Amino acid sequence: VFGKSGREVQQWSKTTADAFGISRRDALASAGVFGNMLVPRGLARDKAADMSQVMVGLAGDMSSFNNASPQETLDALRAGLAGETEPLRRFGVFLDAARIKQEAVNLGLADGTGELTAAAKAQATYALILKDTKDAQGDAARTGDQLAGGMRRLKAQADDVASSLGTMFIPPLESGLAFVNNQVLPGLQGAANDLAAIWERPD
């Protein structure tokens, strides 16, 4: 979804467990979801990549600041970009159509008449989310050494290790499956056919 910027997102995802308490797998999955929401609305892929990374990092900060799980804050941010205002309210973000429209005008994305374009609405919503979460921004780094923050980082890092170990075993597992499919199963099928033929053969 991010085109040439995808490699940058991949590299960034290696830092999210330590920086925000969000595992690499969750960071990539969430960034992809944000990208799939932003690119079809007309945003350039590189801009969508930058915004998606910011939103994932913000989810980590909001999680730390509000003592919530990263999944809760990621879900709330996704809902906010999709136009659902309720999930973000518990985190101090208040969005409504009038405020979003005014923010689009403030950003020079609209003239205040007519409907907002999808791109303008997304960028205005994004800007308001950043404004309303100013107090939370940077909280994951500020409190990373405290118990709750440390536990989030540890969990994310453990998830990264588990994912890496799982990836290491994929090639041998694939080789094993190929051997079973190509050698073992045909042999068993042949033996079964031979037994069936003997069983059905009249005395």
N, C-alpha and C positions, 0 to 999 in steps of 0.2 A: 504493500500500500504506500510506502514511503519512497519507492523508486531508488534513486542513487543515495538518498539519505538513510536507507535501511541499514547500511553498514555502520553508520554513526550511531544509530539506535542500538544495534547489537553491542557495540563497544560500551556505550553508556550503561547498558543493562548489567554489565559486570560489576558496577559500582553501587547498585541500588540497595543491596542487602546491608552493606556497611553504612551507607549514607542515610537511608530512609527506613530500614527495617522491612524492605519489600524484596522478596526473592527475585532472582533473575527471571525465572519462569513467569511469575505473576506480573513483573514489570513489562516484559515483552508482550504478554497476552493483553494487558490493559492498554499499553501504548497502541497495540494493533486495533483494539476496539475504538479508542479515541480517533485514530487515523481513519478508520472506516466511517466514522461519523463526520469528520471534518473534510476529507478530500472530496466526497460527493457533493458537498455544499459549495464547492468552487474554490477552496483554499489550495494554494500551491503545495506540492508534496513536501518540500523542505520546510515550509512554514508549519504545515500540519505536524511534521516530525518534531519540531521545536516545541510547539504547543503541547503535544502529547507527552513529551518528556517532562515538561513543567507540571502538567496535571498529575502525573504519577508521583513526582517528587512532592507535590503539594499534598497528595493523599497521605504520604508518610508523615509530613508535618502535622496535618490535621489529626491523624491517628494519635500522634504523640501528645499534641496539645489538648485533645478532648478525651484522652484515655479510651479510645475506641480501636477496633481492629482495623488494619489497613484495608481489608475487604469491604468493611462498612463505608469507609470514606471513598474508596474507589467507586463503589456502587452509587454513592450519593453524587459524586462528580459526574459520572456518566449520565445519571438521571437529569442533572441540571443542564448539561449540554443538550440533552434530548428534549428539554422543555418542561420537565417535571420539577416543580419548585419545592414540593414538600420535603423530600429527603434531605435537602441541604439546609433546611431551616434549623434543624437541631445543632448544626455546626456554625450558626450565625450568619448564614448567607441567605439574603432575601431577594428573590427575583420576581419581577412581574413584567407584564408586557410594556407598560408605560416607562418603567425604569430602563428596560433594555433598549427601547426605542430612543430614549433621551441619551443613553450612553453611545449609541450608534451615531447620533448627531454630534456628540462631543468629540468622537473619534474621527469625524469627517467622513463617515461611511454612509451617511444618509442626510437628506435635507429636511427631514421632519414631516414630509408629505408622502402619502402613499405607504405601501407595505414595505417592510424591510426585505432585502434579499436574504437568501439562506446564509450566504457568507457573512454578511453584515451582522445578522442576528447571532451567529456563532461567535464572531469576534467580540461583539458587545457583551454577550453572556460570559465569555472567558474573562474579559476585562473586569466585569463586576465581581466575578468569583475571586479574582486576585485582590481586588479592593477590600472585599468583606473578610478575607482570610489573612489580612496583613499581620495580625497579632500572632497567628499560628505559624507563619512562614519562618523557617529556620529552626523550629522547635525540636525537630528530630536530632539535629546536630547539637543544640544546646543541652538537651537532656539525654543524650546517647549513653552517658556513663551512669545514669541512674538506673534503678532496678528494672522499671517497666520498659524503658528504652533499650536497655541491655538485653532483656528477654526477647523483645521484638527482633533485634539484630541477630541474636543467637538462633532464633527459630528460622529466620530468613536464610542465614548462612548454612544452617543444617539442611534446609531444603535445597540449596544450591549444591551442596556436597552430594546429597542423595541423587539429584538429577544428573550430576556429572558421572557418578558411579554407574547409574543406570545406562547412560550413554555409552560407557566403556564396554558394557556387556552386550550391546545391540549386535555388533558384527559377529561375535561367536554364536549368539542365539540364532541369527539369520542363517549362518552356515549350518548350524545344527538342524534347523527346520528344513533347509534345502536337502540335507542328507536324508532326513526322515521321509520327506515327500518323494524324493527321487530314487531312494534305495530301499529303505525299510518298508514303506507302505506297499510298493509294487511287489516286493518279495512276499509279504504277508498275504496280499491279494492272490498271488499265484498259488501259494500254499493252500489257501482257502478254496480256490477253484479245484485244485487237485483232490482235496478231501471231499468236496461236494461230488465230484465225478465218481470217486470210489464209492461213496455212500449210495449214489443213485444207480450204480452199475448192478444189474441183476446177477445173482449167484450163478 
